[in-house]
Amino acid sequence: MEQENDRELDHLADRVALLKNVTHGINKEVNDQHKLLENMDGSFASVGGLMSAVTDKFRAVYNDKANKRLIYGAVAVAAGLFLVWYFMLR
């Protein structure tokens, strides 16, 4: 009976060690993911700042009447090229 208890204790100790290794692996993965998310947050903040600057510059260009005509012309040319491309594929 004592030998059986010793075997069960050894088996239990092995399972505890396995569980400990799994939890350490999970902890490492969580920490790595946390670092990745922190880096992405910084990247998104910098991209957000750049997009804000581009939007402000575009708004300044768009508010000028001469530039509005140029923008409308560029959009019309792009739409025309798209339509030509689309109909050539059919």
DSSP file (Angstrom, degrees, kcal/mol; ACC not computed):
  #  RESIDUE AA STRUCTURE BP1 BP2  ACC     N-H-->O    O-->H-N    N-H-->O    O-->H-N    TCO  KAPPA ALPHA  PHI   PSI    X-CA   Y-CA   Z-CA
    1    1 A M     >        0   0    0      0, 0.0     4,-2.1     0, 0.0     5,-0.1   0.000 360.0 360.0 360.0 -40.9    0.0    0.0    0.0
    2    2 A E  H  >  +     0   0    0      1,-0.2     4,-2.3     2,-0.2     5,-0.1   0.872 360.0  52.2 -66.3 -36.7    2.8    2.4    0.8
    3    3 A Q  H  > S+     0   0    0      2,-0.2     4,-2.5     1,-0.2    -1,-0.2   0.897 108.5  50.8 -65.8 -39.1    4.5    1.6   -2.5
    4    4 A E  H  > S+     0   0    0      2,-0.2     4,-2.5     1,-0.2    -2,-0.2   0.904 110.0  49.7 -64.2 -40.8    1.3    2.4   -4.3
    5    5 A N  H  X S+     0   0    0     -4,-2.1     4,-2.7     2,-0.2    -2,-0.2   0.901 110.2  51.0 -63.6 -40.8    1.0    5.7   -2.4
    6    6 A D  H  X S+     0   0    0     -4,-2.3     4,-2.6     2,-0.2    -2,-0.2   0.912 110.7  48.6 -62.9 -42.0    4.6    6.5   -3.4
    7    7 A R  H  X S+     0   0    0     -4,-2.5     4,-2.6     2,-0.2    -2,-0.2   0.920 112.6  48.1 -63.3 -42.8    3.9    5.7   -7.1
    8    8 A E  H  X S+     0   0    0     -4,-2.5     4,-2.7     2,-0.2    -2,-0.2   0.891 111.6  50.2 -64.9 -38.9    0.8    7.9   -6.9
    9    9 A L  H  X S+     0   0    0     -4,-2.7     4,-2.7     2,-0.2    -2,-0.2   0.909 111.4  48.4 -65.5 -41.1    2.8   10.7   -5.3
   10   10 A D  H  X S+     0   0    0     -4,-2.6     4,-2.4     2,-0.2    -2,-0.2   0.914 112.8  48.4 -63.0 -42.2    5.4   10.5   -8.0
   11   11 A H  H  X S+     0   0    0     -4,-2.6     4,-2.2     2,-0.2    -2,-0.2   0.916 112.7  48.2 -62.8 -42.9    2.7   10.5  -10.6
   12   12 A L  H  X S+     0   0    0     -4,-2.7     4,-2.4     1,-0.2    -2,-0.2   0.892 110.2  51.8 -64.4 -40.1    1.1   13.5   -9.0
   13   13 A A  H  X S+     0   0    0     -4,-2.7     4,-2.4     2,-0.2    -2,-0.2   0.894 109.3  50.5 -64.3 -39.6    4.5   15.3   -8.7
   14   14 A D  H  X S+     0   0    0     -4,-2.4     4,-2.4     2,-0.2    -2,-0.2   0.913 111.3  47.9 -63.2 -42.5    5.1   14.7  -12.4
   15   15 A R  H  X S+     0   0    0     -4,-2.2     4,-2.6     2,-0.2    -2,-0.2   0.879 111.3  50.5 -67.1 -36.9    1.7   16.1  -13.3
   16   16 A V  H  X S+     0   0    0     -4,-2.4     4,-2.5     2,-0.2    -2,-0.2   0.911 110.8  49.3 -65.8 -41.8    2.3   19.1  -11.1
   17   17 A A  H  X S+     0   0    0     -4,-2.4     4,-2.3     2,-0.2    -2,-0.2   0.909 111.9  48.8 -63.1 -41.3    5.7   19.7  -12.8
   18   18 A L  H  X S+     0   0    0     -4,-2.4     4,-2.3     2,-0.2    -2,-0.2   0.922 111.8  48.5 -63.2 -44.1    4.0   19.4  -16.2
   19   19 A L  H  X S+     0   0    0     -4,-2.6     4,-2.5     1,-0.2    -2,-0.2   0.885 109.9  52.7 -63.2 -38.5    1.3   21.9  -15.1
   20   20 A K  H  X S+     0   0    0     -4,-2.5     4,-2.1     2,-0.2    -2,-0.2   0.915 109.5  48.7 -63.6 -42.8    4.0   24.2  -13.8
   21   21 A N  H  X S+     0   0    0     -4,-2.3     4,-2.2     2,-0.2    -2,-0.2   0.897 111.4  50.3 -63.9 -40.1    5.8   24.1  -17.2
   22   22 A V  H  X S+     0   0    0     -4,-2.3     4,-2.5     1,-0.2    -2,-0.2   0.922 110.5  48.5 -64.4 -43.7    2.5   24.8  -19.0
   23   23 A T  H  X S+     0   0    0     -4,-2.5     4,-2.4     1,-0.2    -1,-0.2   0.862 110.2  51.8 -67.6 -33.9    1.7   27.8  -16.8
   24   24 A H  H  X S+     0   0    0     -4,-2.1     4,-2.5     2,-0.2    -1,-0.2   0.906 110.3  49.5 -66.0 -39.6    5.2   29.2  -17.3
   25   25 A G  H  X S+     0   0    0     -4,-2.2     4,-2.4     2,-0.2    -2,-0.2   0.912 111.5  48.2 -63.7 -42.2    4.8   28.8  -21.1
   26   26 A I  H  X S+     0   0    0     -4,-2.5     4,-2.6     2,-0.2    -2,-0.2   0.917 111.1  51.0 -63.8 -42.9    1.4   30.6  -20.9
   27   27 A N  H  X S+     0   0    0     -4,-2.4     4,-2.4     2,-0.2    -2,-0.2   0.912 110.5  48.8 -61.4 -43.1    2.9   33.4  -18.8
   28   28 A K  H  X S+     0   0    0     -4,-2.5     4,-2.5     2,-0.2    -1,-0.2   0.921 112.2  48.7 -63.0 -43.5    5.8   33.8  -21.3
   29   29 A E  H  X S+     0   0    0     -4,-2.4     4,-2.6     2,-0.2    -2,-0.2   0.906 110.9  50.1 -63.8 -41.9    3.3   34.0  -24.2
   30   30 A V  H  X S+     0   0    0     -4,-2.6     4,-2.3     2,-0.2    -1,-0.2   0.914 111.5  48.6 -63.0 -42.8    1.1   36.5  -22.4
   31   31 A N  H  X S+     0   0    0     -4,-2.4     4,-2.3     2,-0.2    -2,-0.2   0.909 111.7  49.4 -64.3 -41.3    4.1   38.7  -21.7
   32   32 A D  H  X S+     0   0    0     -4,-2.5     4,-2.3     1,-0.2    -2,-0.2   0.918 112.2  47.8 -63.0 -42.8    5.2   38.5  -25.3
   33   33 A Q  H  X S+     0   0    0     -4,-2.6     4,-2.6     2,-0.2    -2,-0.2   0.878 109.7  53.4 -65.1 -37.2    1.8   39.4  -26.5
   34   34 A H  H  X S+     0   0    0     -4,-2.3     4,-2.2     2,-0.2    -1,-0.2   0.919 109.5  47.9 -63.5 -43.7    1.6   42.3  -24.1
   35   35 A K  H  X S+     0   0    0     -4,-2.3     4,-2.3     2,-0.2    -2,-0.2   0.909 111.3  51.3 -62.8 -41.6    4.9   43.7  -25.4
   36   36 A L  H  X S+     0   0    0     -4,-2.3     4,-2.4     1,-0.2    -2,-0.2   0.918 110.1  48.7 -61.7 -43.9    3.7   43.3  -29.0
   37   37 A L  H  X S+     0   0    0     -4,-2.6     4,-2.3     2,-0.2    -1,-0.2   0.880 109.6  52.3 -64.9 -37.5    0.4   45.2  -28.2
   38   38 A E  H  X S+     0   0    0     -4,-2.2     4,-1.9     2,-0.2    -1,-0.2   0.916 110.9  47.6 -64.0 -41.7    2.4   48.0  -26.5
   39   39 A N  H  X S+     0   0    0     -4,-2.3     4,-2.0     1,-0.2    -2,-0.2   0.901 112.0  49.8 -64.8 -40.6    4.6   48.3  -29.5
   40   40 A M  H  X S+     0   0    0     -4,-2.4     4,-3.0     2,-0.2     5,-0.2   0.876 106.6  55.9 -65.9 -36.3    1.5   48.3  -31.8
   41   41 A D  H  X S+     0   0    0     -4,-2.3     4,-2.2     1,-0.2    -1,-0.2   0.924 108.8  46.9 -61.7 -44.0   -0.1   51.0  -29.7
   42   42 A G  H  X S+     0   0    0     -4,-1.9     4,-2.0     2,-0.2    -1,-0.2   0.894 112.9  49.7 -63.7 -39.4    2.9   53.3  -30.1
   43   43 A S  H  X S+     0   0    0     -4,-2.0     4,-2.4     1,-0.2    -2,-0.2   0.917 111.1  48.3 -65.9 -43.5    2.9   52.6  -33.9
   44   44 A F  H  X S+     0   0    0     -4,-3.0     4,-2.7     1,-0.2    -1,-0.2   0.876 109.4  53.4 -65.8 -36.1   -0.8   53.3  -34.2
   45   45 A A  H  X S+     0   0    0     -4,-2.2     4,-2.0    -5,-0.2    -1,-0.2   0.913 110.6  46.7 -64.4 -40.9   -0.4   56.5  -32.2
   46   46 A S  H  X S+     0   0    0     -4,-2.0     4,-2.0     2,-0.2    -2,-0.2   0.895 113.1  48.6 -69.3 -37.9    2.3   57.7  -34.5
   47   47 A V  H  X S+     0   0    0     -4,-2.4     4,-2.9     2,-0.2     5,-0.2   0.891 108.9  54.5 -66.3 -38.8    0.3   56.8  -37.6
   48   48 A G  H  X S+     0   0    0     -4,-2.7     4,-2.1     1,-0.2    -2,-0.2   0.903 108.0  49.3 -60.8 -40.8   -2.7   58.6  -36.2
   49   49 A G  H  X S+     0   0    0     -4,-2.0     4,-2.0     2,-0.2    -1,-0.2   0.905 112.0  48.3 -64.1 -41.6   -0.6   61.7  -35.8
   50   50 A L  H  X S+     0   0    0     -4,-2.0     4,-2.5     2,-0.2    -2,-0.2   0.910 111.1  50.2 -65.5 -41.8    0.6   61.5  -39.4
   51   51 A M  H  X S+     0   0    0     -4,-2.9     4,-2.6     1,-0.2    -1,-0.2   0.884 109.1  52.2 -64.8 -37.1   -2.9   60.9  -40.7
   52   52 A S  H  X S+     0   0    0     -4,-2.1     4,-2.3    -5,-0.2    -1,-0.2   0.916 110.3  48.1 -63.4 -42.6   -4.1   64.0  -38.8
   53   53 A A  H  X S+     0   0    0     -4,-2.0     4,-2.2     2,-0.2    -2,-0.2   0.911 112.6  48.2 -64.8 -42.0   -1.3   66.1  -40.3
   54   54 A V  H  X S+     0   0    0     -4,-2.5     4,-2.8     2,-0.2     5,-0.2   0.910 111.1  51.0 -64.9 -41.6   -2.1   64.8  -43.8
   55   55 A T  H  X S+     0   0    0     -4,-2.6     4,-2.5     1,-0.2    -2,-0.2   0.911 110.0  49.6 -61.9 -42.8   -5.8   65.5  -43.3
   56   56 A D  H  X S+     0   0    0     -4,-2.3     4,-2.0     2,-0.2    -1,-0.2   0.911 112.9  46.7 -63.1 -42.1   -5.1   69.0  -42.1
   57   57 A K  H  X S+     0   0    0     -4,-2.2     4,-2.2     2,-0.2    -2,-0.2   0.906 112.7  49.5 -67.2 -40.8   -2.9   69.7  -45.1
   58   58 A F  H  X S+     0   0    0     -4,-2.8     4,-3.0     1,-0.2    -2,-0.2   0.902 109.4  52.1 -64.3 -39.8   -5.5   68.2  -47.5
   59   59 A R  H  X S+     0   0    0     -4,-2.5     4,-2.0     2,-0.2    -1,-0.2   0.901 109.3  49.9 -62.5 -40.3   -8.2   70.3  -45.9
   60   60 A A  H  X S+     0   0    0     -4,-2.0     4,-0.5     2,-0.2    -2,-0.2   0.909 114.4  44.4 -65.3 -40.9   -6.1   73.4  -46.5
   61   61 A V  H >< S+     0   0    0     -4,-2.2     3,-0.9     1,-0.2     6,-0.2   0.904 113.1  51.3 -68.8 -40.9   -5.5   72.5  -50.1
   62   62 A Y  H 3< S+     0   0    0     -4,-3.0    -2,-0.2     1,-0.2    -1,-0.2   0.828 100.8  62.0 -68.0 -32.0   -9.1   71.6  -50.7
   63   63 A N  H 3< S+     0   0    0     -4,-2.0     2,-0.4    -5,-0.2    -1,-0.2   0.703  83.5  91.4 -70.2 -18.2  -10.4   74.9  -49.3
   64   64 A D  S <X S-     0   0    0     -3,-0.9     4,-1.6    -4,-0.5     3,-0.1  -0.663  76.9-140.6 -77.7 129.8   -8.6   76.8  -52.0
   65   65 A K  H  > S+     0   0    0     -2,-0.4     4,-1.4     1,-0.2    -1,-0.1   0.870  99.2  50.7 -63.3 -39.9  -11.0   77.2  -55.0
   66   66 A A  H  > S+     0   0    0      1,-0.2     4,-1.5     2,-0.2    -1,-0.2   0.883 110.1  50.8 -66.0 -37.3   -8.4   76.7  -57.7
   67   67 A N  H  > S+     0   0    0     -6,-0.2     4,-2.7     1,-0.2    -1,-0.2   0.815 101.7  61.9 -71.0 -29.1   -7.3   73.5  -56.0
   68   68 A K  H  X S+     0   0    0     -4,-1.6     4,-2.8     2,-0.2     5,-0.2   0.929 104.5  48.1 -61.0 -44.1  -10.9   72.2  -55.8
   69   69 A R  H  X S+     0   0    0     -4,-1.4     4,-2.4     1,-0.2    -1,-0.2   0.898 111.6  50.3 -63.4 -39.4  -11.1   72.3  -59.6
   70   70 A L  H  X S+     0   0    0     -4,-1.5     4,-2.4     2,-0.2    -2,-0.2   0.906 111.8  47.7 -64.5 -41.9   -7.8   70.5  -59.8
   71   71 A I  H  X S+     0   0    0     -4,-2.7     4,-2.5     2,-0.2     5,-0.2   0.932 112.1  48.9 -65.8 -45.6   -8.9   67.8  -57.4
   72   72 A Y  H  X S+     0   0    0     -4,-2.8     4,-2.4     1,-0.2    -2,-0.2   0.898 111.8  50.5 -60.5 -40.0  -12.2   67.3  -59.2
   73   73 A G  H  X S+     0   0    0     -4,-2.4     4,-2.5    -5,-0.2    -1,-0.2   0.915 110.2  48.8 -64.0 -43.2  -10.3   67.0  -62.5
   74   74 A A  H  X S+     0   0    0     -4,-2.4     4,-2.4     2,-0.2    -2,-0.2   0.896 112.4  48.4 -64.7 -40.0   -7.9   64.4  -61.0
   75   75 A V  H  X S+     0   0    0     -4,-2.5     4,-2.6     2,-0.2    -1,-0.2   0.905 111.6  50.2 -66.0 -40.8  -10.9   62.4  -59.6
   76   76 A A  H  X S+     0   0    0     -4,-2.4     4,-2.6    -5,-0.2    -2,-0.2   0.919 111.4  47.9 -64.7 -42.9  -12.7   62.6  -63.0
   77   77 A V  H  X S+     0   0    0     -4,-2.5     4,-2.7     2,-0.2     5,-0.2   0.926 112.7  48.9 -63.0 -44.3   -9.6   61.4  -64.8
   78   78 A A  H  X S+     0   0    0     -4,-2.4     4,-2.2     2,-0.2    -2,-0.2   0.913 112.6  47.8 -62.1 -42.6   -9.1   58.5  -62.4
   79   79 A A  H  X S+     0   0    0     -4,-2.6     4,-2.5     2,-0.2    -2,-0.2   0.905 111.6  50.8 -64.6 -41.1  -12.7   57.5  -62.7
   80   80 A G  H  X S+     0   0    0     -4,-2.6     4,-2.3     2,-0.2    -2,-0.2   0.918 110.8  47.9 -62.9 -43.8  -12.5   57.7  -66.5
   81   81 A L  H  X S+     0   0    0     -4,-2.7     4,-2.5     1,-0.2    -1,-0.2   0.883 111.0  52.0 -63.8 -38.3   -9.4   55.5  -66.5
   82   82 A F  H  X S+     0   0    0     -4,-2.2     4,-2.7    -5,-0.2    -2,-0.2   0.928 109.8  48.4 -63.1 -44.4  -11.1   53.1  -64.2
   83   83 A L  H  X S+     0   0    0     -4,-2.5     4,-2.6     2,-0.2     5,-0.2   0.902 111.5  49.8 -63.8 -41.1  -14.1   52.9  -66.5
   84   84 A V  H  X S+     0   0    0     -4,-2.3     4,-1.8     2,-0.2    -1,-0.2   0.932 113.3  46.7 -61.7 -45.5  -11.9   52.3  -69.6
   85   85 A W  H  X S+     0   0    0     -4,-2.5     4,-1.2     1,-0.2    -2,-0.2   0.907 112.3  50.7 -61.5 -43.1  -10.0   49.6  -67.7
   86   86 A Y  H  X S+     0   0    0     -4,-2.7     4,-0.8     1,-0.2     3,-0.3   0.917 112.3  45.1 -63.4 -45.4  -13.2   48.0  -66.5
   87   87 A F  H  < S+     0   0    0     -4,-2.6    -1,-0.2     1,-0.2    -2,-0.2   0.777 108.1  57.8 -73.9 -24.9  -14.8   47.9  -70.0
   88   88 A M  H  < S+     0   0    0     -4,-1.8    -1,-0.2    -5,-0.2    -2,-0.2   0.790 103.2  54.7 -72.7 -26.3  -11.6   46.6  -71.6
   89   89 A L  H  <        0   0    0     -4,-1.2    -1,-0.2    -3,-0.3    -2,-0.2   0.746 360.0 360.0 -76.5 -23.5  -11.8   43.6  -69.2
   90   90 A R     <        0   0    0     -4,-0.8    -1,-0.2    -3,-0.1    -2,-0.1   0.482 360.0 360.0 -75.7 360.0  -15.3   42.6  -70.3
